[in-house]
Amino acid sequence: MEPQPAGPETAAVEGSGTQLGRMLLHKRFSGDLEGAGEGQMLTAVSDTPGSAGYVAIERFVGTLHGRAGSVVFQHSGSMDHGAQQLSISVVPGSGSGELAGIAGSFSLRIESGQHFYEFAYTL
């Protein structure tokens, strides 16, 4: 998967060192998922080193093992002093085309700036 950053918008939260941000997502997926992801992300980065949170909604359009359609992923992630926790799941009822009825969760691993995914699903 290749994220392509769009210029983030940021703003400080009054009375704290926390920065709020919003970013558009543009991704290309390759492997079992082949296609594009588009979405929006909201972030909160605190002034505590390694501590932040984000939520995002992303619509994937393409193929999964050759089945064409789309699906929406819901992201929720946090970091607490560098310890990461991430949940990415299929929005119920969001599958279309040959992906109608899909359910599942998505895990993400980042190595040297590259994103690798595993998608556990039922269809």
HELIX and SHEET records of a PDB file:
SHEET    1   A 3 GLU A   2  PRO A   3  0                                        
SHEET    2   A 3 GLN A  19  PHE A  29 -1                                        
SHEET    3   A 3 GLU A   9  ALA A  12 -1                                        
SHEET    1   B 8 GLU A   2  PRO A   3  0                                        
SHEET    2   B 8 GLN A  19  PHE A  29 -1                                        
SHEET    3   B 8 LEU A  33  VAL A  45 -1                                        
SHEET    4   B 8 ALA A  52  LEU A  64 -1                                        
SHEET    5   B 8 ARG A  67  ASP A  80 -1                                        
SHEET    6   B 8 ALA A  83  VAL A  90 -1                                        
SHEET    7   B 8 ALA A 103  GLU A 111 -1                                        
SHEET    8   B 8 GLN A 114  THR A 122 -1                                        
SHEET    1   C 6 GLU A   2  PRO A   3  0                                        
SHEET    2   C 6 GLN A  19  PHE A  29 -1                                        
SHEET    3   C 6 LEU A  33  VAL A  45 -1                                        
SHEET    4   C 6 ALA A  52  LEU A  64 -1                                        
SHEET    5   C 6 ARG A  67  ASP A  80 -1                                        
SHEET    6   C 6 SER A  96  GLY A  97 -1                                        
END                                                                             
